[in-house]
């Protein structure tokens, strides 16, 4: 999973990793699958709280 945000952070989150993020006013973020992950059949589980 690729995490990107409007502060310029770009991080690949691997299975078993935890990505801690403290959101602030006006910070935009997204999580997307990598091209390699999209190329194969897979399951994706995640939680965002």
N, C-alpha and C positions, 0 to 999 in steps of 0.2 A: 504494500500500500504506500502510495506517495502522499505525504502531507506537504501542503504549500500554504503560505499565508502572506498577507499584505505587508508584513514586516521584512519579507525577503527570505524567510526560512524555507528550506526545501529538504525534506528528510524522508528516507525510505524506512518504513516501519515493517520489520520482519516478524514472522510468526513467533509468538512468545514475548515480543517487545511490548513495552508500555510507552506511550507518547504523552507526556504530561504537558499540558498547555494551559496557561492562565490567560483567558480572553480579557480583552479590555475594550473600551469604547472605540468603535470604528475598525476593529481588526476583523478582517475577512479571511476565512480559511476553507480549504477543501481537502478531501481525501479521495484519491483515485487509484485504480489498479494500474500496475505497470504494464507496458506493452507485452512483456514476457508472460505475465500472468493471464492477460486477456487472450493470449494465443492458445491456451490449453483449457480443457474442461477442469473445473475446480469448484470447491466450496469456499465461501467467504463468511467468516463469523467475526463480528466486532461489536463493541459497545461504546457508546459515547454518552457521558453523563455530565 
